[in-house]
């Protein structure tokens, strides 16, 4: 039995082996969005037949007049779906890189330093875990900003010292007496300013990894240190990929052309069927299925264009981030025990 995702679910699930289950599943279905267009086009079909029969007016369109659109529509619709699927897969791949590397950062740090059990080493690991969780949480807030409209520096789980420092390095008025705004070369949107914050935290995380030479009585060698830095680099690479996704939407001319051709084609087919000798019921069934197919593919493209948010088909990136934070806490539990894990948990409790 397919269950709807709860707070920590990730996306719509279904049984691909059940044909009828897939066809009639309502959770995540495109049917509610497409059905009004199908009904509208059936009404257009009936209306055109009534007008032609009762008013003796020839409003039919020959097959030759629409034939030139067939290839264009097929190409534009399929191309749009393919590009939307490619963008969708790339965005989720970048997101998975961030999830994977956030765990890798902490697991490598624990594996390389678990023999060092003094207080300074435990403190270093705990702070590293916290900073890793925070950069992941802030990155998720950047992804969710278009839907939630919440600035990352206003997140509840941030400590006041972090919040204050973030505002000082923003090129935007934040209510602080001094910040980086005085060096700004132009006006930036809140969305772009939010994207700066994980970049700043990535820089601080790198600095903190290198600080282990000063904090630990038995510092890691350079090779081990660089492996952790490599995971930070990979994490930031995934985030830069997400920035690319958020700042480069689907090309508007392609969307405009595809949608214009689509609507024109779908809603002129009823006029073409006036020259066909089949009955009205057969025409209505054909129009309903044709409209569902073409408009459905367009709505699929729209769904895939933004895989993050609150819709059923959107990916629950924050839910997965919570899972990664739990895995990071488990790494601390393994090496430093319950006391230090509880300290970390108390700092993160508002985010989970």
C-alpha positions in Angstrom: 0.0 0.0 0.0 1.5 3.3 -1.1 1.6 5.8 1.7 1.9 9.6 1.4 5.3 11.0 2.5 5.5 12.2 6.0 7.8 14.9 7.3 10.9 12.9 6.6 9.7 11.3 3.3 11.5 12.3 0.1 9.1 12.1 -2.8 6.1 10.3 -4.4 6.4 6.5 -4.4 4.5 4.0 -6.4 4.4 0.3 -7.4 5.8 0.2 -11.0 4.7 -3.4 -11.4 1.0 -2.6 -11.0 -0.3 -1.0 -14.2 -3.7 -0.2 -12.7 -2.1 1.1 -9.5 0.0 3.5 -11.5 -2.8 4.7 -13.8 -5.3 5.3 -11.0 -2.9 6.6 -8.2 -4.1 10.0 -7.1 -1.1 10.9 -4.9 1.3 12.9 -7.2 -0.9 12.5 -10.2 -1.1 15.1 -13.0 -4.8 14.3 -13.6 -6.2 17.2 -11.4 -4.3 19.8 -13.4 -4.9 18.3 -16.8 -8.6 17.3 -16.5 -10.0 20.9 -16.8 -8.3 21.3 -20.2 -9.6 17.9 -21.3 -13.2 18.8 -20.4 -12.8 22.3 -22.0 -11.6 20.8 -25.3 -14.5 18.2 -25.3 -16.9 21.2 -24.8 -15.2 22.9 -27.8 -15.6 19.8 -29.8 -19.3 19.6 -29.1 -19.8 23.3 -29.7 -18.1 23.2 -33.1 -20.3 20.3 -34.1 -23.4 22.1 -33.0 -22.4 25.3 -34.8 -21.6 23.5 -38.0 -24.8 21.4 -38.1 -27.3 24.0 -36.9 -26.0 27.2 -38.3 -24.9 25.8 -41.6 -21.5 27.5 -41.2 -18.3 25.7 -42.4 -15.7 26.2 -39.7 -13.8 23.0 -40.3 -10.0 22.9 -40.9 -8.6 20.4 -43.3 -5.9 17.9 -42.3 -3.4 19.6 -44.6 -3.7 22.9 -42.7 -2.7 21.2 -39.4 -0.3 18.6 -40.8 2.6 21.1 -40.8 2.2 21.5 -37.0 2.4 17.8 -36.2 6.2 17.5 -36.4 6.7 20.9 -34.8 4.5 20.1 -31.8 6.0 16.6 -31.3 9.6 18.1 -31.4 8.9 21.0 -29.1 7.0 19.0 -26.5 9.4 16.0 -26.4 12.4 18.3 -26.4 11.0 20.3 -23.5 10.3 17.2 -21.5 13.8 15.8 -22.2 15.4 19.1 -21.1 13.2 19.2 -18.0 14.2 15.7 -17.0 17.9 16.5 -17.6 17.6 19.6 -15.3 15.7 17.6 -12.7 18.3 14.8 -12.6 21.2 17.2 -12.5 19.7 19.1 -9.6 19.0 16.0 -7.6 22.5 14.7 -8.4 24.1 17.9 -7.0 21.9 17.6 -4.0 22.9 14.0 -3.3 26.6 15.1 -3.5 25.9 17.6 -0.7 24.3 15.0 1.4 27.0 12.4 0.8 29.9 14.8 1.4 28.4 16.3 4.6 28.5 12.8 6.1 31.9 12.0 4.6 33.4 15.1 6.2 32.5 13.9 9.7 33.2 10.3 9.2 36.7 11.0 7.8 37.4 13.4 10.7 36.3 10.7 13.2 38.2 7.9 11.5 41.4 10.0 11.3 41.3 11.3 14.9 39.4 8.7 17.0 42.7 7.7 18.8 42.9 11.2 20.2 40.6 11.3 23.2 41.6 14.4 25.0 39.2 17.3 25.6 40.6 19.5 22.9 40.1 16.8 20.2 36.5 16.2 21.3 35.8 19.9 21.2 37.3 20.1 17.7 35.2 17.2 16.4 32.1 18.6 18.0 32.5 22.0 16.5 33.3 20.5 13.1 30.1 18.4 13.3 28.1 21.5 14.2 29.6 23.6 11.4 29.0 20.8 8.9 25.4 20.5 10.0 24.9 24.3 9.8 26.3 24.6 6.3 24.0 21.8 5.2 21.0 23.4 6.9 21.7 26.8 5.4 22.1 25.3 2.0 18.7 23.7 2.3 17.3 27.1 3.3 18.7 28.6 0.1 17.0 25.9 -2.0 13.7 26.5 -0.2 13.9 30.3 -0.4 11.8 30.6 -3.6 8.9 28.8 -1.8 9.4 29.8 1.8 10.7 33.3 1.4 12.8 33.0 4.6 16.2 34.5 4.7 18.9 32.1 5.9 20.2 34.6 8.5 16.7 34.4 10.1 16.7 30.7 10.7 15.8 29.8 14.3 18.6 27.2 14.7 21.4 29.7 14.1 23.2 30.9 17.2 23.2 34.7 17.7 26.9 35.0 17.1 26.5 33.2 13.7 23.6 35.4 12.8 25.4 38.6 13.6 28.5 37.5 11.6 26.4 36.5 8.6 24.8 40.0 8.5 28.2 41.7 8.6 29.2 39.9 5.4 26.1 40.6 3.4 25.9 43.2 0.6 22.5 44.3 1.7 20.9 46.4 4.5 20.3 44.0 7.4 19.7 46.4 10.3 23.3 46.1 11.5 25.5 49.2 11.9 28.2 47.9 9.7 28.2 45.3 7.0 29.7 44.7 3.6 27.1 46.9 1.9 29.5 49.8 1.7 31.6 47.9 -0.7 28.8 46.7 -2.9 29.1 47.4 -6.7 25.3 47.2 -7.2 22.0 46.3 -5.7 21.6 42.6 -5.0 18.4 40.7 -4.5 17.7 38.8 -1.2 17.8 35.5 -3.1 21.4 36.2 -4.3 22.4 37.4 -0.8 21.1 34.1 0.7 23.3 32.2 -1.8 26.4 34.0 -0.4 25.9 32.6 3.1 26.8 28.9 2.4 29.8 30.1 0.4 31.0 32.0 3.5 30.3 29.0 5.7 32.3 26.8 3.3 35.3 29.1 3.7 34.9 29.0 7.5 34.6 25.2 7.4 37.9 24.9 5.5 39.6 27.2 8.0 38.3 25.1 10.9 39.6 21.9 9.4 43.0 23.4 9.1 42.8 24.7 12.7 43.2 21.1 13.9 46.9 21.6 14.0 46.4 24.2 16.7 43.5 22.5 18.6 44.6 18.8 18.7 47.5 17.4 20.7 47.9 14.8 18.0 47.1 16.6 14.7 46.4 14.8 11.5 49.0 14.7 8.8 48.5 16.7 5.7 47.2 13.8 3.5 44.4 13.1 5.9 43.7 16.8 6.3 43.4 17.2 2.5 40.9 14.3 2.3 38.6 16.1 4.6 39.1 19.3 2.6 38.4 17.3 -0.5 34.9 16.5 0.9 34.3 20.1 1.7 35.3 21.0 -1.9 32.9 18.3 -3.3 30.1 19.6 -1.0 30.7 23.2 -2.3 30.8 21.8 -5.9 27.3 20.4 -5.4 26.1 23.7 -3.9 27.4 25.6 -6.9 25.5 23.2 -9.1 22.4 24.0 -7.1 23.1 27.8 -7.6 23.3 27.2 -11.3 20.0 25.4 -11.2 18.3 28.2 -9.2 19.7 31.1 -11.3 19.4 29.7 -14.8 15.7 28.8 -15.4 14.4 27.0 -18.4 15.0 29.2 -21.5 11.9 31.4 -21.8 11.8 31.5 -25.6 11.6 27.7 -25.7 8.8 27.6 -23.1 6.9 30.4 -24.9 7.2 28.8 -28.4 6.3 25.3 -27.1 3.3 26.5 -25.1 2.0 28.7 -27.9 2.2 26.0 -30.5 0.8 23.5 -28.0 -2.3 25.5 -27.1 -3.0 26.4 -30.7 -2.7 22.8 -31.9 -4.7 21.2 -29.1 -7.6 23.5 -29.3 -7.8 23.5 -33.2 -8.0 19.7 -33.5 -11.8 19.8 -32.9 -12.1 21.9 -36.0 -10.1 19.4 -38.0 -12.4 16.5 -36.8 -15.4 18.2 -38.4 -14.3 16.8 -41.7 -14.2 13.3 -40.2 -17.3 11.1 -40.6 -17.0 9.4 -37.2 -19.6 10.1 -34.6 -19.6 12.8 -31.9 -18.9 10.4 -29.1 -15.8 9.0 -30.9 -14.6 12.6 -31.5 -15.0 13.5 -27.8 -13.0 10.5 -26.7 -10.2 11.2 -29.2 -10.1 14.8 -28.1 -10.1 13.9 -24.4 -7.1 11.5 -24.8 -5.2 13.8 -27.2 -5.6 16.7 -24.8 -4.5 14.7 -21.8 -1.4 13.5 -23.7 -0.2 16.8 -24.9 -1.2 19.0 -22.0 -0.1 16.3 -19.6 3.4 16.3 -20.9 3.5 20.1 -20.6 2.4 19.8 -16.9 5.1 17.1 -16.4 7.7 19.6 -17.6 6.4 22.2 -15.3 6.5 19.8 -12.3 10.1 18.7 -13.2 11.2 22.3 -13.7 11.2 22.9 -9.9 11.8 19.7 -7.9 11.9 21.5 -4.6 9.0 22.8 -2.7 5.8 21.5 -1.1 4.1 19.7 -4.0 3.6 16.0 -3.8 6.2 15.4 -6.5 8.8 17.7 -5.0 11.9 16.3 -3.3 12.0 16.7 0.4 15.5 18.0 0.6 15.2 19.3 4.2 13.9 15.9 5.3 17.0 14.2 3.8 19.2 16.9 5.4 17.8 16.0 8.8 18.7 12.4 8.1 22.3 13.4 7.3 22.5 15.4 10.5 21.4 12.4 12.5 24.2 10.3 10.8 26.7 13.0 11.8 25.5 12.8 15.4 26.0 9.0 15.3 29.6 9.5 14.2 30.2 11.7 17.3 28.4 9.2 19.5 30.7 6.4 18.2 33.9 8.2 19.1 33.0 10.7 22.0 30.0 9.1 23.7 26.6 10.3 24.9 27.8 13.5 26.6 29.3 15.1 23.6 26.6 13.8 21.3 24.0 15.5 23.6 26.0 18.8 23.5 25.8 18.7 19.7 22.2 17.7 19.7 21.3 20.6 22.0 22.9 23.0 19.5 21.0 21.4 16.6 17.7 20.7 18.4 15.8 23.5 16.7 16.7 22.1 13.3 15.4 18.5 13.8 
